[in-house]
């Protein structure tokens, strides 16, 4: 063999190894975003692998929803504080009639919805059909009851040795969340990433279609003049809302118009885009125009290790009469940790933002507030309790014992440390 041929062969081997390394690194980066852990059953069997929660949650940045069993922060309020809350609520609010009962029992179940991303959990112990105890990464434990279909869901595990298993809720004792391996041997599919065009602009990130389909192996259902069609999302280049159906373009360039299914018509529950900067953006079908998927997914989201130990909310609350109160903050009488989520809307697009991403909040009027993110981006959000006059107010602990209660209509600005 000549020196020239040897040189070409060596160069080819180096290039092949380089491409293999690049490919491995890309895959490693992608695989770390999947929910992963060990599921122990009531008879001590263990399954370890990628976890898919019900039909929806697959990645660490997906959200678990439930209800806090009680709200201990009510003990800090007096009768006049409750009057502020009552005045902020309409007469037809279901919770209003219980206020004087709450006054008598400040540990009653006047509680808020709970939502947090799976990446913030350390473990979950199943207590009953609709009851769980969640342990967070800092050792904090909280009990939750009902509130969504996340409790009682079928849990699928892609065990890295035996393959897939689908577990009923009543068979599960404990779920321990773990760092996802860089290179999963088995997984349910590749993530969907791309750009979604809406009435208020474009959003780029990880995509969940109809609040459910988020992997390349998931199917888009619809029909045309020839019959029913189910297309793997991994084969789709773009989907455009069009009348009573959708125009679908495949990566091959093939085009078709589909209708007759909630995947492609106005029964669609909407399109979700997830970004590290903001969090979760839920786009209604009415606001959706088009999605263009990446040919190759760019990410599967943040790794489990990217979700740091929860911290309590600290900062300053400035009031309209010029006062400043600084210390530990309990927002809306409920959110007190940075993993908890703020909700608000721009038109019919809902933003769900982790408090750790928020720098400041400025109420603008009875229905809107300006949210400034740590990145410097500002978003005007309204039509939700966290950002409107339905807000229950803020507690600020300037000392370790009794906090100051500040009604929402007295707040000029909230600045988080």
C-alpha positions as CSV (number, residue, x, y, z in Angstrom):
1,X,0.0,0.0,0.0
2,X,1.4,3.4,-1.0
3,X,2.1,6.2,1.5
4,X,-0.6,8.3,-0.3
5,X,-3.2,5.6,0.1
6,X,-2.2,5.2,3.7
7,X,-2.6,8.9,4.2
8,X,-6.1,8.9,2.6
9,X,-7.0,5.8,4.8
10,X,-5.8,7.5,7.9
11,X,-7.6,10.7,7.1
12,X,-10.8,8.7,6.4
13,X,-10.5,6.9,9.8
14,X,-9.9,10.2,11.6
15,X,-12.9,11.8,9.9
16,X,-15.1,8.8,10.7
17,X,-14.1,8.8,14.3
18,X,-14.6,12.6,14.5
19,X,-18.1,12.3,13.0
20,X,-18.9,9.4,15.4
21,X,-17.8,11.6,18.3
22,X,-19.9,14.5,17.1
23,X,-22.9,12.2,16.6
24,X,-22.4,10.7,20.1
25,X,-22.1,14.1,21.7
26,X,-25.3,15.4,20.0
27,X,-27.1,12.3,21.0
28,X,-25.8,12.5,24.6
29,X,-27.0,16.1,24.7
30,X,-30.4,15.2,23.5
31,X,-30.9,12.1,25.7
32,X,-30.3,13.9,29.0
33,X,-33.6,15.8,28.7
34,X,-35.8,12.7,29.1
35,X,-37.4,11.9,32.5
36,X,-35.5,8.9,33.9
37,X,-35.5,7.0,37.1
38,X,-36.3,3.9,39.1
39,X,-39.9,2.7,39.8
40,X,-40.4,0.4,42.7
41,X,-43.6,-1.6,42.9
42,X,-45.6,-2.6,46.0
43,X,-43.9,-6.0,45.9
44,X,-40.4,-4.5,45.6
45,X,-39.8,-5.1,41.9
46,X,-37.6,-2.4,40.3
47,X,-37.7,-1.0,36.8
48,X,-35.1,1.6,35.6
49,X,-35.2,3.6,32.4
50,X,-36.9,6.5,30.6
51,X,-40.3,7.3,32.1
52,X,-43.4,8.5,30.2
53,X,-46.1,9.9,32.5
54,X,-49.5,9.1,31.1
55,X,-49.9,10.2,27.5
56,X,-48.2,13.6,27.9
57,X,-45.1,14.2,30.2
58,X,-41.8,12.8,28.8
59,X,-39.2,15.4,29.6
60,X,-37.8,17.0,32.7
61,X,-39.3,20.4,31.7
62,X,-42.8,18.9,31.6
63,X,-45.2,19.9,34.4
64,X,-46.7,17.9,37.2
65,X,-50.1,19.3,38.4
66,X,-51.9,18.6,41.6
67,X,-53.4,20.4,44.6
68,X,-51.8,21.3,47.9
69,X,-53.6,19.6,50.7
70,X,-53.7,22.7,52.8
71,X,-52.3,26.2,53.0
72,X,-50.5,26.9,56.3
73,X,-49.8,30.5,55.2
74,X,-53.3,31.4,56.1
75,X,-52.3,31.5,59.8
76,X,-50.5,34.8,59.2
77,X,-53.6,36.7,58.2
78,X,-56.0,38.6,60.4
79,X,-59.7,39.4,59.8
80,X,-59.0,42.6,57.8
81,X,-56.6,40.7,55.5
82,X,-59.3,38.2,54.7
83,X,-61.6,41.1,53.9
84,X,-59.1,42.3,51.3
85,X,-59.2,38.8,49.7
86,X,-62.9,38.6,49.8
87,X,-63.2,42.0,48.1
88,X,-60.9,40.9,45.3
89,X,-63.2,38.0,44.4
90,X,-66.5,38.0,42.6
91,X,-69.7,37.0,44.4
92,X,-70.0,33.8,42.3
93,X,-66.5,32.5,43.3
94,X,-67.0,29.1,44.8
95,X,-64.3,29.7,47.5
96,X,-65.8,33.0,48.8
97,X,-68.5,31.4,50.9
98,X,-65.9,29.5,52.9
99,X,-64.0,32.6,54.1
100,X,-65.5,32.9,57.5
101,X,-65.0,29.1,58.0
102,X,-61.4,29.7,57.0
103,X,-61.2,32.5,59.6
104,X,-62.2,29.9,62.3
105,X,-59.8,27.3,60.9
106,X,-56.7,28.8,59.4
107,X,-55.3,25.4,58.5
108,X,-58.4,24.5,56.4
109,X,-58.1,23.3,52.8
110,X,-58.4,26.7,51.2
111,X,-55.5,25.8,48.9
112,X,-54.1,26.6,45.5
113,X,-53.2,24.5,42.5
114,X,-49.7,23.2,42.5
115,X,-47.5,22.9,39.5
116,X,-43.8,22.2,39.1
117,X,-41.5,20.6,36.6
118,X,-40.4,17.0,36.9
119,X,-36.7,18.1,37.0
120,X,-37.2,19.6,40.4
121,X,-38.3,16.3,42.0
122,X,-36.1,13.9,43.9
123,X,-38.7,11.2,44.6
124,X,-42.4,10.6,44.7
125,X,-44.1,8.2,47.1
126,X,-47.6,6.9,46.1
127,X,-49.9,7.2,49.2
128,X,-53.3,6.4,47.6
129,X,-55.4,6.6,44.5
130,X,-55.1,10.4,44.5
131,X,-52.4,11.1,47.0
132,X,-48.7,11.5,46.7
133,X,-45.8,12.8,48.8
134,X,-43.1,14.5,46.7
135,X,-39.6,15.0,47.9
136,X,-37.7,17.9,46.3
137,X,-34.0,18.1,45.7
138,X,-33.4,20.0,48.9
139,X,-35.1,17.4,51.0
140,X,-38.3,19.3,51.3
141,X,-41.4,17.0,51.4
142,X,-44.9,18.0,50.5
143,X,-48.2,16.2,50.3
144,X,-50.6,16.6,47.3
145,X,-54.1,15.4,46.5
146,X,-55.9,15.1,43.2
147,X,-56.2,18.2,41.0
148,X,-55.3,16.6,37.6
149,X,-54.9,13.4,35.7
150,X,-51.2,13.3,36.7
151,X,-52.3,11.4,39.8
152,X,-53.6,8.0,38.9
153,X,-51.9,8.0,35.5
154,X,-50.5,5.0,33.8
155,X,-46.7,5.1,34.1
156,X,-44.6,3.7,31.3
157,X,-41.0,2.7,31.8
158,X,-38.6,1.9,29.0
159,X,-36.4,-0.4,31.1
160,X,-32.9,-0.4,29.7
161,X,-32.6,-4.2,30.1
162,X,-36.1,-5.7,29.5
163,X,-37.8,-3.1,27.3
164,X,-41.1,-1.4,27.8
165,X,-43.5,-1.9,30.8
166,X,-46.7,-0.1,31.5
167,X,-47.5,0.1,35.2
168,X,-50.9,0.9,36.9
169,X,-50.8,3.6,39.5
170,X,-52.0,1.1,42.2
171,X,-48.9,-1.1,41.6
172,X,-46.4,1.7,42.3
173,X,-44.9,2.3,45.7
174,X,-42.0,4.7,44.9
175,X,-40.5,6.6,42.0
176,X,-36.9,7.9,42.4
177,X,-35.8,10.3,39.8
178,X,-32.2,10.0,38.5
179,X,-29.7,11.7,36.1
180,X,-30.5,10.5,32.6
181,X,-27.6,8.6,30.9
182,X,-25.9,10.5,28.1
183,X,-26.8,7.7,25.7
184,X,-30.0,5.9,26.3
185,X,-30.1,2.4,24.8
186,X,-33.9,2.5,24.4
187,X,-36.3,5.5,24.3
188,X,-39.8,6.2,23.1
189,X,-38.7,8.5,20.2
190,X,-36.8,11.7,19.4
191,X,-38.0,15.1,20.7
192,X,-39.8,17.5,18.4
193,X,-38.2,20.9,18.1
194,X,-39.0,23.8,15.8
195,X,-40.7,27.2,15.3
196,X,-44.4,28.0,15.9
197,X,-45.9,31.1,14.3
198,X,-48.7,32.8,16.1
199,X,-50.8,35.9,16.0
200,X,-48.3,37.7,18.3
201,X,-45.1,36.4,16.9
202,X,-42.9,33.3,16.6
203,X,-41.6,30.9,19.3
204,X,-38.8,28.5,19.0
205,X,-38.2,25.5,21.3
206,X,-39.4,22.0,22.1
207,X,-42.9,21.3,20.8
208,X,-45.9,19.4,22.2
209,X,-48.8,19.0,19.7
210,X,-52.4,19.0,21.0
211,X,-51.0,19.0,24.6
212,X,-49.9,15.4,24.0
213,X,-47.7,14.4,21.0
214,X,-44.1,15.3,21.6
215,X,-42.0,12.5,20.1
216,X,-41.1,11.5,16.6
217,X,-42.9,8.2,17.0
218,X,-46.2,9.9,18.1
219,X,-48.9,10.0,15.3
220,X,-50.7,12.9,13.7
221,X,-54.2,11.6,12.9
222,X,-56.6,12.9,10.2
223,X,-58.3,11.9,7.1
224,X,-58.6,13.0,3.4
225,X,-60.7,11.9,0.5
226,X,-59.1,8.5,0.5
227,X,-59.4,7.5,4.1
228,X,-57.9,7.8,7.6
229,X,-54.2,8.7,7.9
230,X,-51.8,8.5,10.8
231,X,-48.4,10.1,10.2
232,X,-45.4,9.8,12.6
233,X,-44.4,13.3,13.6
234,X,-40.8,12.4,12.7
235,X,-41.8,12.5,9.1
236,X,-43.5,15.9,9.2
237,X,-41.9,19.1,8.1
238,X,-44.7,21.6,8.7
239,X,-48.4,21.9,9.7
240,X,-50.4,25.0,8.8
241,X,-53.9,25.7,10.1
242,X,-56.3,26.1,7.2
243,X,-60.1,26.4,7.6
244,X,-61.6,23.3,9.1
245,X,-58.4,21.3,8.7
246,X,-54.6,21.6,8.2
247,X,-52.1,21.6,5.4
248,X,-49.4,19.0,6.2
249,X,-46.0,18.9,4.4
250,X,-43.8,15.9,4.9
251,X,-40.0,16.1,5.0
252,X,-40.0,14.4,1.6
253,X,-41.9,17.3,0.1
254,X,-45.2,15.4,-0.1
255,X,-48.3,17.6,0.7
256,X,-51.8,16.8,1.9
257,X,-54.8,18.4,3.4
258,X,-56.2,16.6,6.5
259,X,-59.4,17.1,8.5
260,X,-61.8,15.2,10.7
261,X,-59.6,14.8,13.8
262,X,-58.8,17.0,16.8
263,X,-55.1,16.8,15.7
264,X,-55.9,18.9,12.7
265,X,-59.1,20.9,13.3
266,X,-60.4,23.4,15.8
267,X,-60.9,20.7,18.4
268,X,-57.2,20.7,18.9
269,X,-56.3,21.7,22.5
270,X,-53.4,23.8,21.3
271,X,-49.6,23.7,20.7
272,X,-47.1,24.0,23.5
273,X,-43.6,25.4,23.1
274,X,-41.0,25.0,25.9
275,X,-38.0,27.3,26.2
276,X,-35.3,27.6,29.0
277,X,-35.7,31.4,29.0
278,X,-39.5,31.5,29.5
279,X,-40.7,28.1,30.5
280,X,-43.9,26.8,28.9
281,X,-46.0,28.7,26.3
282,X,-49.5,27.3,25.6
283,X,-50.8,28.5,22.3
284,X,-54.5,28.0,21.6
285,X,-55.6,26.7,18.2
286,X,-57.2,30.0,17.5
287,X,-53.9,31.8,17.9
288,X,-51.9,29.1,16.1
289,X,-50.8,29.7,12.4
290,X,-48.0,27.3,11.6
291,X,-45.3,25.0,12.9
292,X,-42.1,24.2,11.1
293,X,-40.2,21.3,12.6
294,X,-36.4,21.0,12.6
295,X,-35.1,18.2,10.4
296,X,-33.0,17.0,13.3
297,X,-34.0,17.8,16.9
298,X,-31.7,20.4,18.5
299,X,-32.3,19.5,22.1
300,X,-34.5,17.5,24.5
301,X,-34.4,20.2,27.1
302,X,-32.3,20.7,30.2
303,X,-30.6,17.8,32.0
304,X,-31.7,16.7,35.4
305,X,-28.6,18.2,37.0
306,X,-29.6,21.6,35.5
307,X,-32.5,21.8,38.0
308,X,-30.8,23.1,41.1
309,X,-31.9,22.7,44.7
310,X,-35.0,24.7,45.4
311,X,-34.6,28.1,47.1
312,X,-37.1,30.2,48.9
313,X,-38.2,33.4,47.2
314,X,-36.4,36.5,48.5
315,X,-36.6,40.0,47.4
316,X,-38.3,43.4,48.0
317,X,-41.9,44.6,47.6
318,X,-42.4,48.3,46.9
319,X,-45.9,49.7,47.7
320,X,-47.8,52.6,46.1
321,X,-47.3,54.8,49.1
322,X,-43.5,54.5,48.9
323,X,-42.8,51.8,51.5
324,X,-40.3,49.0,50.9
325,X,-40.4,45.6,52.6
326,X,-37.5,43.1,52.0
327,X,-37.1,39.5,53.0
328,X,-38.5,36.1,52.3
329,X,-41.6,36.4,50.0
330,X,-44.7,34.3,49.8
331,X,-46.4,35.3,46.5
332,X,-50.2,35.1,46.2
333,X,-50.3,33.6,49.7
334,X,-49.1,30.4,48.0
335,X,-45.8,30.4,45.9
336,X,-42.8,30.4,48.2
337,X,-40.1,28.5,46.2
338,X,-38.3,29.3,43.0
339,X,-39.4,26.1,41.3
340,X,-43.1,27.2,41.5
341,X,-44.8,28.7,38.5
342,X,-46.4,32.0,37.5
343,X,-49.3,32.0,35.0
344,X,-50.6,34.7,32.8
345,X,-51.9,35.3,29.3
346,X,-51.1,37.5,26.2
347,X,-54.3,37.3,24.1
348,X,-55.2,33.6,24.1
349,X,-51.6,32.4,24.6
350,X,-50.7,31.3,28.2
351,X,-47.2,31.7,29.7
352,X,-46.2,29.4,32.5
353,X,-42.9,30.8,34.0
354,X,-40.8,29.4,36.8
355,X,-40.2,32.0,39.5
356,X,-36.4,31.4,39.2
357,X,-36.7,32.9,35.7
358,X,-38.3,36.1,36.9
359,X,-36.5,39.3,37.9
360,X,-39.4,41.6,38.7
361,X,-43.2,42.0,38.5
362,X,-45.0,45.3,38.0
363,X,-48.8,45.5,38.2
364,X,-50.1,47.8,35.4
365,X,-53.9,47.8,36.1
366,X,-56.6,45.5,37.5
367,X,-55.9,42.8,34.9
368,X,-52.3,43.1,33.7
369,X,-48.7,43.0,35.0
370,X,-45.3,43.4,33.3
371,X,-43.0,40.4,34.0
372,X,-39.3,41.0,33.5
373,X,-37.3,37.9,33.1
374,X,-33.7,37.3,34.3
375,X,-32.7,37.5,30.6
376,X,-34.0,41.1,30.4
377,X,-37.1,40.2,28.3
378,X,-40.3,41.8,29.3
379,X,-43.8,40.3,28.8
380,X,-47.2,41.9,29.5
381,X,-49.5,39.3,31.0
382,X,-53.0,39.3,32.2
383,X,-56.2,37.4,32.8
384,X,-54.9,35.1,35.6
385,X,-54.8,35.3,39.4
386,X,-51.0,35.6,39.5
387,X,-51.0,38.9,37.6
388,X,-54.4,40.5,38.2
389,X,-56.6,41.9,40.9
390,X,-57.7,38.3,41.8
391,X,-54.3,38.0,43.5
392,X,-54.5,37.1,47.2
393,X,-51.6,39.3,48.2
394,X,-48.0,39.0,49.3
395,X,-46.4,38.0,52.6
396,X,-42.9,39.5,53.4
397,X,-40.9,38.1,56.3
398,X,-38.6,40.9,57.4
399,X,-38.0,38.9,60.5
400,X,-38.4,35.2,61.3
401,X,-41.7,35.4,63.0
402,X,-44.6,37.5,61.8
403,X,-44.7,38.7,58.2
404,X,-46.1,41.8,56.7
405,X,-49.2,41.2,54.6
406,X,-49.4,43.5,51.5
407,X,-52.7,43.4,49.4
408,X,-52.1,43.2,45.7
409,X,-53.8,46.6,45.0
410,X,-51.1,48.2,47.2
411,X,-48.2,46.7,45.3
412,X,-46.1,49.0,43.0
413,X,-43.4,46.4,42.2
414,X,-41.9,43.1,43.3
415,X,-38.2,42.6,42.7
416,X,-36.7,39.1,43.3
417,X,-33.1,38.6,44.4
